[in-house]
Amino acid sequence: MTRTLSLAAAPVVWLFAAATLLAQANPLEVIPDRALGFAVIKDLSDANDRLTKVTQKMQLPVPDLLTMAKGFLGVDKGLDEKGGLAVALVSGPSGREWEESAFCAVVPVTDYKEFIAPFEPEDADAKVTSVTVAGQKMVVGKKGNFAVLAFGERAAALEQILAATKNVTADVEPLKSWMADKQLALVVTPAGKKLLFQTIVAALPDAAQLKKDAGVEEGNERATAFQNVGEIFGMFKELLVAADDQLTHLAVGIRIEDNASLRVAARVLFTPGGKLAAWSKDVKAPEESLLTGVPAGKFAIAYGGVSAQFSPEAWALISRLGEVGMQVVGLDEEGRKKSMEIAARLQTGKRFTSGVMGIMRPGDSLFSTAIAIEHVKNADQQLKGTREMFELMRTAQKNPRGDKPLYELNDVKVGDLDALELVINIESITELSAGGANLGPGAEQVKGLFGKMFGGEGKIQMYVAKADERNVVTAYSKEQLVRGIEHVRSGGKGLEDDADIAKTAALLPDGAQWVAYVSPQGLVQWVGVFVEAMFGGQIQLPPFPATEPIGLAAKVSEIGLDAELVLPDGVVAGIGQYIGVLGQVFQGGAPLP
C-alpha cells in the first residue's frame, strides 16, 4: 500500500520539483520589490536564435550575438544559456531617491564560480566580491541560480539586494500575461513611475525661473513670451501629476516571430476604477474601416483614428493649453474663450478622421500630397465651426510691422467646389516673432523651408470643403482636395481595400481605435524628393524595395493603453536589402545614384 502511494505520488513530487526549478530560473524573483524598473530577457538562447533569424532575413553577415557577447566578456563556462537575464534599477531601502539607487545585472548560471572566474574575483568564496567586467569595476554575489552584479563598487547595496526577502513579481503581476510572449520587456514599476514623474515635474521651470535665467525684465515682449512658455510647462506639470494618479505601470516589449516579423509593443496600465479607466469605456472604434474615404494608390503614410471625447478635467487642461496658444496669436480673453467653445463644438461633431500623405513628385511640397477626411455628424455644422475658427484667427492679430496680414480667409472655387481657403503668411509671422527686426537671410531660409514643406511663396495654403452630409475634406493643394472629394462622393473602396495594407492589418490587434500604415518605399521616395529639393539634387536616395507597409495600432480599454508597431517579415528583408544597396554605393565611393 505504501509503495503504491509512493508510485502515485512520484509524478506530483517531480511536478513540484520542476516548478521549483522554474521559479529559481526566473530572474524577477531575484530582483527586490524596491526595483524602480528593469529590462528582462526571459530566455537567452531563444532570444539569440530569433535575433539570428532577423539578421538572416536581412542577409546581414552578423555573427551569433550570444557567442559574440560571451567572447567580449571572456565568459567560457558557467552561463545558463537557457535562463533569463535581467538588468534592474533598485532603490535604497530608506527611500526612492535616484542617488540611493543601484544598477544590477541578474545573470543565470549553471556554476557560479566558473562563471565569475574570468572576471578575476578577489575572493570567489566571499558572499560579495569585487570583479572586473569588460574593464569596469563591479561587485558580484550569488542568489539562487543567478550571479548578481552591481555596477560600480557598491558592495553594501549588493548585500541588501541579496538579502531582500520580497521580490518584484507581485508589483508586476498585472503585466505577467502581457510579458509572457515577449522576448525582451522593459518595465517601469509603480514606484519607478512615481519617481520618474516627480523628477520631471521638479525639473520643469516655471515662468519666473525662465525669465530669471534669461535675464528678462517684466513688461516687454520677451517677458510675455517666457510667461507663455512657463504656463505651458506648468500645464505639463499638472498633466504629469494627474498621470501619476491615473497610471500604474509603463512597459515596452519586443517580440520576434518565427518568420522574423518584428513587433514592438507598449502598454500603459490605468488605475483600476480611475478616471482614465472610466473614460476608455466610451472610446469605440467605428463600424467602418478607419481608412474609409482615403483614395487608393501609392502612399507614404495612411492613418485613421477616432475623435475621442475627453473628460471634463482633461478638456479643461486642453482648453488652457489652447488658450495660451491663442494668446500667442493675439486673441484677447473673450476671443480665447470663444475659440475654445468652437474647438469643443468641432471635437464633439467628429466621429473619426482618416488621411493619407501621398507620393511626392519633383516640385511637390511635403504636404501638398496630404488629404484628411473628417467623418462627422453634420458636415454643414462642422464647416460653420471651421469658418468661425479661421475667422477668429484672421481677425485676432494684425501685423503692425507690415502691410501683409498674418492670416487670410477666402471663399474660393476649386473647379465646381465651394471651398474655404486659409492662408498663413510666413513672412509676416517671422517679422512679428523677431520684434520687427530685419531677419535678412534667416527670413529667406525660414520661407524656403516652409515653402518646401507646404508650398507657396512664403505662404501656407489650406483648403476645406464639404464632400457630403457626413464628410469634410481638407488638403494643402487644390488637386488633392478635388481628388479626395471625388473619391468620397463615389462611395468606392480606397486604401481600406489595399492588399498590402490588409496583410499588415492582419498582424495588428483587433479593435484598435487608431491605426497608421507607413510604406517604406513611399516614405523613402517622399524623403528623397524633399532632400533633393533642399540640396539641389546633390543627394539622391535609391528606391526602397516594394514591401507591405509597417503597421502601428493603438487601443484603449478599461485596463489601459496598448500600442504596437509591426514590421512584417517582408519589411525586415527589405531593410536588409536596402542596407546592402547603400553599402555598395558608399563602398564604391560614388555619390548616391
C-alpha positions in Angstrom: 0.0 0.0 0.0 2.8 2.4 1.0 4.7 1.5 -2.2 1.6 2.1 -4.3 1.1 5.5 -2.7 4.7 6.3 -3.3 4.5 5.5 -7.0 1.3 7.5 -7.3 2.9 10.5 -5.6 6.1 10.4 -7.7 4.7 12.4 -10.6 3.4 15.0 -8.2 6.8 15.2 -6.5 8.5 15.7 -9.9 6.0 18.3 -10.8 6.7 20.3 -7.7 10.5 19.9 -8.2 10.2 21.2 -11.8 8.1 24.1 -10.6 10.8 24.9 -8.0 13.5 24.8 -10.7 11.4 27.0 -13.0 10.9 29.5 -10.2 14.6 29.6 -9.5 15.2 30.3 -13.2 13.1 33.4 -13.1 15.4 36.5 -12.7 12.5 38.6 -11.5 12.4 36.6 -8.3 15.9 37.7 -7.5 15.1 41.4 -8.1 13.9 43.1 -4.8 10.5 44.7 -4.6 12.3 48.1 -4.3 13.0 47.9 -8.0 12.2 51.1 -9.9 12.4 49.3 -13.2 14.0 46.5 -15.1 14.7 45.0 -18.5 14.4 41.2 -18.8 15.2 38.7 -21.5 13.3 35.6 -20.5 15.4 33.0 -22.4 18.9 33.9 -23.7 19.1 31.1 -26.2 15.6 31.7 -27.6 16.2 35.4 -27.9 19.6 34.8 -29.6 18.0 32.3 -32.1 15.3 34.8 -33.0 17.8 37.7 -33.5 19.7 35.4 -35.7 16.6 34.8 -37.8 16.2 38.5 -38.2 19.8 39.0 -39.4 19.5 36.1 -41.7 16.2 37.5 -43.1 18.1 40.8 -43.7 21.0 38.9 -45.2 23.4 40.7 -42.9 26.8 39.0 -42.1 26.2 39.3 -38.3 27.8 36.6 -36.1 25.9 34.7 -33.4 25.2 37.5 -30.9 25.3 35.4 -27.8 28.7 33.8 -28.8 30.0 37.3 -29.6 28.8 38.7 -26.2 30.5 35.8 -24.4 33.7 36.3 -26.3 33.6 40.1 -25.5 33.1 39.4 -21.8 35.6 36.5 -21.7 32.9 34.1 -20.4 33.7 30.5 -21.2 31.8 28.4 -18.7 29.1 28.6 -16.1 26.5 30.6 -18.0 23.0 29.1 -18.3 22.1 29.9 -21.9 18.5 28.7 -21.4 17.9 31.0 -18.4 16.5 34.5 -18.2 18.7 37.6 -17.7 17.6 41.0 -16.3 19.1 44.4 -15.6 17.3 46.4 -12.8 17.5 49.7 -11.1 16.9 49.2 -7.4 16.3 52.0 -4.9 17.9 52.1 -1.5 16.0 50.8 1.5 15.4 54.2 3.0 13.7 56.0 0.1 13.2 56.3 -3.6 15.9 58.9 -4.5 17.9 58.3 -7.6 21.2 58.8 -5.7 20.4 55.8 -3.5 19.7 53.6 -6.4 21.9 50.8 -7.8 22.0 49.2 -11.2 22.4 45.4 -11.1 22.5 42.6 -13.6 21.0 39.3 -12.8 22.7 36.6 -14.9 21.6 32.9 -15.0 24.4 30.5 -14.1 24.9 26.7 -14.0 28.1 27.1 -12.0 28.6 30.4 -10.2 32.4 30.1 -9.6 33.1 29.0 -13.1 31.1 32.0 -14.4 32.9 34.6 -12.4 36.4 33.1 -12.8 37.3 35.1 -16.0 36.5 38.3 -14.0 39.3 37.7 -11.6 37.3 37.8 -8.3 39.2 38.9 -5.2 37.6 36.1 -3.2 35.4 33.7 -5.1 34.1 32.2 -1.8 33.0 35.5 -0.4 29.3 36.5 -0.2 30.2 39.6 -2.2 33.4 40.1 -4.1 35.0 42.6 -6.4 35.4 41.7 -10.1 36.4 43.5 -13.3 34.0 43.0 -16.3 35.0 44.5 -19.6 37.4 46.8 -17.9 34.7 48.0 -15.4 34.9 47.5 -11.6 31.8 45.7 -10.2 30.8 43.6 -7.3 29.1 40.2 -7.6 27.3 37.8 -5.4 25.2 34.6 -5.8 21.4 34.4 -5.2 19.7 31.2 -6.2 20.7 30.2 -9.7 21.9 33.7 -10.6 25.0 35.7 -10.3 24.0 39.3 -9.3 26.4 42.0 -10.4 26.2 45.6 -9.1 27.6 48.3 -11.4 30.4 50.2 -9.6 31.8 49.2 -6.3 28.5 49.1 -4.4 29.1 46.2 -2.1 26.7 47.4 0.6 23.9 47.9 -1.9 24.5 44.5 -3.4 24.4 42.9 0.0 21.0 44.5 0.6 19.8 43.2 -2.8 21.0 39.7 -2.0 19.4 39.8 1.5 16.0 41.0 0.3 13.2 38.6 1.1 10.5 40.2 -1.1 10.8 40.3 -4.9 9.3 42.4 -7.7 7.0 39.8 -9.1 4.0 40.9 -7.1 4.5 44.5 -8.3 4.3 43.5 -11.9 1.7 40.8 -11.7 -0.8 42.9 -13.8 1.8 42.7 -16.7 2.5 39.0 -16.3 0.4 37.8 -19.2 1.5 40.7 -21.4 5.2 39.9 -20.8 4.7 36.2 -21.4 5.1 36.3 -25.3 7.8 39.0 -25.4 11.5 38.0 -25.7 12.5 41.4 -24.2 10.5 43.6 -21.8 11.3 46.9 -20.3 9.1 47.7 -17.3 8.8 50.8 -15.0 7.2 49.7 -11.7 4.7 51.9 -9.8 7.5 53.2 -7.6 9.7 53.9 -10.6 6.8 55.7 -12.4 6.1 57.9 -9.4 9.8 58.9 -9.0 10.2 59.4 -12.8 7.2 61.8 -12.9 8.2 63.6 -9.8 11.7 64.2 -11.2 10.4 65.6 -14.4 7.9 67.9 -12.6 10.7 69.2 -10.4 13.0 69.8 -13.4 10.4 71.8 -15.4 10.9 75.5 -14.7 8.1 78.0 -14.2 7.7 81.4 -15.9 9.6 83.3 -13.1 12.5 80.9 -13.3 12.7 81.1 -17.1 12.7 84.9 -17.0 15.3 85.0 -14.3 17.6 82.6 -16.1 17.3 84.6 -19.3 17.8 87.9 -17.5 14.5 89.2 -18.9 12.8 92.2 -17.3 9.0 92.4 -16.9 6.9 94.5 -19.3 8.5 93.6 -22.7 7.7 91.2 -25.4 10.3 88.7 -24.4 8.9 88.6 -20.9 5.4 87.8 -22.3 6.9 85.0 -24.4 8.6 83.5 -21.4 5.4 83.8 -19.4 3.6 81.8 -22.1 6.2 79.1 -22.2 6.2 79.0 -18.4 2.4 78.5 -18.4 2.8 75.6 -20.9 5.4 74.0 -18.7 3.0 74.5 -15.7 0.3 72.6 -17.6 2.7 69.8 -18.4 3.4 69.6 -14.7 -0.3 69.3 -13.9 -0.7 66.6 -16.6 2.2 64.6 -15.1 0.7 64.9 -11.6 -2.7 63.7 -12.9 -1.0 60.9 -14.8 0.8 59.8 -11.7 -2.6 59.3 -10.1 -4.2 57.6 -13.0 -1.4 55.3 -14.3 0.2 52.4 -12.5 2.8 50.7 -14.9 4.7 51.6 -18.0 6.2 48.9 -20.2 7.7 48.3 -23.6 8.3 44.8 -25.1 9.8 43.3 -28.2 8.7 40.1 -29.9 10.3 38.4 -32.9 8.0 36.0 -34.7 9.2 32.7 -36.1 9.2 34.2 -39.6 11.3 37.1 -38.4 8.5 39.7 -38.2 9.3 42.2 -35.6 6.8 43.6 -33.0 7.4 46.5 -30.6 4.6 46.8 -28.1 4.0 49.4 -25.4 1.5 49.1 -22.5 0.4 51.7 -20.0 -1.9 50.4 -17.3 -4.7 52.6 -15.9 -5.5 52.8 -12.2 -8.4 50.4 -11.7 -11.7 52.3 -11.2 -9.9 55.6 -12.1 -11.0 58.4 -14.4 -9.0 57.0 -17.4 -10.4 53.5 -16.9 -13.9 55.0 -16.9 -13.2 57.3 -19.9 -11.9 54.4 -22.0 -15.3 52.6 -21.9 -16.7 55.3 -24.2 -13.9 55.2 -26.8 -15.3 52.9 -29.5 -13.8 52.1 -33.0 -16.3 52.9 -35.8 -18.1 50.2 -37.7 -16.4 51.3 -40.9 -12.7 50.8 -41.6 -10.6 53.6 -40.1 -9.2 54.2 -43.6 -12.7 54.8 -45.1 -12.7 57.7 -47.6 -8.9 57.6 -48.4 -8.3 57.2 -52.1 -6.5 54.2 -53.4 -3.0 54.5 -54.8 0.6 54.6 -53.7 1.2 56.4 -50.4 3.9 57.2 -47.8 1.6 57.3 -44.7 -2.0 56.4 -44.3 -3.9 56.7 -41.0 -7.2 56.7 -39.3 -8.4 57.3 -35.7 -11.5 58.1 -33.6 -12.1 61.5 -32.2 -12.4 60.5 -28.5 -14.4 62.7 -26.2 -12.3 63.9 -23.3 -13.3 64.0 -19.7 -14.2 67.5 -18.3 -10.9 67.6 -16.4 -8.9 66.7 -19.5 -10.8 69.1 -21.6 -10.2 71.9 -19.1 -6.4 71.3 -19.3 -6.5 71.2 -23.1 -8.5 74.4 -23.1 -5.9 76.1 -21.0 -3.2 75.0 -23.3 -5.2 76.1 -26.3 -5.8 79.5 -24.7 -2.1 80.0 -24.3 -1.6 79.2 -28.0 -4.4 81.6 -29.0 -2.9 84.3 -26.8 0.3 84.0 -28.7 -1.6 84.7 -32.0 -3.2 87.7 -30.4 -6.6 86.7 -29.1 -7.9 88.6 -26.1 -9.6 86.8 -23.2 -13.0 86.9 -24.8 -11.6 85.6 -28.1 -9.7 82.8 -26.4 -12.9 81.6 -24.6 -14.7 81.7 -27.9 -12.0 79.7 -29.6 -12.2 77.0 -27.0 -16.0 76.9 -27.3 -15.6 76.4 -31.1 -13.0 73.8 -30.6 -15.2 71.9 -28.2 -18.1 72.0 -30.7 -15.8 70.8 -33.5 -14.5 68.0 -31.4 -18.0 66.8 -30.4 -19.1 66.8 -34.0 -16.3 64.5 -35.2 -16.7 60.7 -35.5 -13.3 59.8 -36.8 -10.6 61.1 -39.1 -8.7 59.3 -41.9 -6.0 60.6 -44.1 -3.0 60.0 -46.3 0.3 61.5 -47.3 0.8 60.6 -50.9 3.9 60.0 -53.1 5.8 63.2 -53.8 6.7 64.2 -57.3 9.5 66.6 -58.3 8.3 70.1 -57.4 5.8 69.0 -54.9 6.0 70.3 -51.3 6.0 67.9 -48.4 2.3 68.4 -47.5 0.9 69.0 -51.0 0.1 65.3 -51.2 -1.9 65.3 -47.9 -5.6 64.6 -47.7 -7.6 64.4 -44.5 -11.2 63.2 -44.3 -13.2 64.2 -41.2 -16.1 61.8 -40.8 -18.6 64.0 -38.9 -22.2 64.0 -37.6 -23.1 67.1 -39.7 -20.9 68.5 -42.4 -22.6 71.9 -42.5 -22.2 72.4 -38.8 -18.6 71.3 -39.0 -17.8 73.7 -41.8 -19.5 76.5 -40.0 -17.4 75.9 -36.9 -14.2 75.7 -39.1 -15.1 79.0 -40.7 -15.7 80.6 -37.3 -12.3 79.4 -36.0 -10.4 80.6 -39.1 -12.2 84.0 -39.0 -11.3 84.3 -35.3 -7.6 83.7 -36.2 -7.8 86.1 -39.1 -9.1 89.0 -37.0 -7.1 88.1 -33.9 -3.9 89.9 -34.8 -2.7 92.3 -37.5 0.9 92.7 -38.5 1.9 96.1 -37.0 5.2 96.0 -38.9 4.0 95.4 -42.4 1.0 95.5 -44.7 0.8 91.8 -45.1 -1.8 90.1 -42.8 -0.9 87.1 -40.8 -3.9 85.1 -41.8 -6.3 85.3 -44.8 -9.6 83.6 -45.1 -11.2 83.4 -48.6 -14.2 81.7 -50.2 -12.8 80.1 -53.4 -13.9 77.9 -56.2 -11.9 74.8 -56.8 -13.4 73.5 -60.0 -17.1 73.2 -59.2 -16.4 73.0 -55.5 -17.1 75.7 -53.0 -14.1 75.7 -50.6 -12.6 77.7 -47.7 -9.0 78.8 -48.2 -6.9 79.6 -45.2 -3.6 81.4 -46.0 -0.8 81.8 -43.4 1.8 84.3 -44.3 5.1 83.0 -43.1 7.0 86.2 -43.7 4.6 88.2 -41.5 4.9 85.7 -38.7 8.7 85.7 -38.8 8.7 89.5 -38.7 6.3 89.6 -35.8 8.3 86.9 -33.8 11.5 88.8 -34.4 10.1 92.0 -32.9 10.3 93.8 -36.3 13.9 93.1 -36.8 15.2 92.5 -40.3 16.0 88.8 -40.4 17.8 89.0 -43.7 19.0 85.6 -45.0 17.4 84.0 -42.0 13.9 85.1 -43.1 14.5 83.7 -46.5 15.7 80.4 -45.1 12.5 80.1 -43.0 10.4 81.0 -46.0 12.3 78.4 -48.1 11.8 75.7 -45.5 8.1 76.3 -45.2 7.8 76.5 -48.9 9.4 73.1 -49.3 7.1 71.7 -46.6 3.8 73.4 -47.5 4.3 75.0 -50.9 3.7 78.6 -52.0 5.9 81.6 -51.9 6.3 82.2 -48.1 2.7 81.0 -47.6 0.8 78.0 -46.2 -2.4 77.4 -48.1 -5.1 75.0 -46.8 -8.4 74.1 -48.4 -11.5 72.8 -46.7 -14.7 71.7 -48.4 -17.8 69.6 -47.9 -17.9 66.2 -49.7 -21.3 65.1 -48.5 -23.5 65.4 -45.4 -21.2 63.5 -43.2 -17.7 64.1 -44.6 -15.4 67.2 -44.8 -12.2 67.1 -46.7 -9.0 69.1 -46.0 -6.0 69.4 -48.3 -2.9 71.6 -48.9 -3.4 71.7 -52.6 -6.5 72.1 -54.9 -5.6 69.0 -56.8 -5.7 66.8 -53.7 -8.9 68.5 -52.4 -10.7 67.5 -55.7 -9.2 64.0 -55.6 -10.4 63.4 -52.0 -13.9 64.8 -52.5 -14.4 62.9 -55.8 -13.4 59.6 -54.1 -15.7 60.2 -51.1 -18.6 61.0 -53.3 -18.0 58.0 -55.5 -18.6 55.7 -52.5 -16.0 53.4 -53.9 -13.3 51.4 -52.0 -10.0 53.0 -51.4 -7.0 52.2 -49.3 -9.1 50.2 -46.9 -9.2 47.5 -49.6 -5.4 47.7 -50.4 -4.0 44.1 -50.5 -0.6 45.1 -48.9 -2.3 47.0 -46.1 -4.6 44.0 -45.5 -1.5 41.8 -44.9 -0.2 44.2 -42.3 -3.6 44.9 -40.7 -4.0 41.1 -40.1 -0.9 41.4 -37.8 -2.3 44.3 -35.7 -4.5 43.8 -32.7 -8.3 43.8 -33.3 -10.5 46.7 -32.2 -7.8 49.4 -32.3 -9.2 52.9 -32.3 -6.1 54.4 -34.0 -4.1 52.9 -36.9 -1.3 54.1 -39.2 0.5 52.4 -42.1 3.9 53.5 -43.3 5.0 52.4 -46.8 8.8 52.1 -46.6 9.2 52.6 -50.4 6.8 55.5 -50.3 8.4 57.1 -47.3 11.9 56.8 -48.8 10.7 58.3 -52.1 8.9 61.1 -50.2 12.0 61.9 -48.2 14.2 61.6 -51.3 12.2 64.2 -53.2 12.3 66.6 -50.2 16.0 66.1 -49.7 16.7 66.6 -53.4 14.7 69.8 -53.3 16.5 71.0 -50.2 20.0 70.2 -51.5 19.6 71.0 -55.2 19.8 67.4 -56.4 23.2 66.8 -54.9 21.8 63.9 -52.8 19.5 61.3 -54.3 18.3 58.2 -52.4 18.0 54.9 -54.1 14.5 53.4 -54.1 13.4 51.0 -51.3 12.2 47.5 -52.4 8.5 47.0 -52.7 7.1 45.5 -49.5 3.9 45.6 -47.4 3.7 48.6 -45.1 4.8 48.9 -41.5 1.8 49.0 -39.2 1.0 50.9 -36.0 -2.1 50.5 -33.9 -3.2 51.9 -30.5 -6.1 50.7 -28.4 -7.6 51.8 -25.1 -9.6 49.6 -22.8 -10.5 49.7 -19.2 -7.2 48.0 -18.5 -5.0 50.6 -20.2 -3.5 51.8 -23.4 -1.8 49.3 -25.7 0.2 50.4 -28.8 2.0 48.1 -31.2 4.4 48.7 -34.1 4.7 45.8 -36.5 7.4 45.3 -39.1 6.3 42.3 -41.3 9.0 39.9 -42.4 8.9 41.4 -45.9 9.8 44.8 -44.5 12.6 43.2 -42.4 14.0 41.6 -45.5 13.6 44.9 -47.4 15.6 46.8 -44.8 18.4 44.3 -45.2 18.4 44.7 -49.0 18.4 48.5 -48.7 21.3 48.5 -46.3 23.1 46.3 -48.8 22.4 48.8 -51.6 23.6 51.8 -49.6 26.7 49.8 -48.5 27.6 49.1 -52.1 27.1 52.8 -53.1 29.3 54.1 -50.2 32.0 51.4 -50.6 32.3 52.4 -54.2 32.9 56.0 -53.1 30.3 57.3 -55.6 27.5 59.7 -54.8 24.1 58.2 -54.2 22.6 57.4 -57.7 
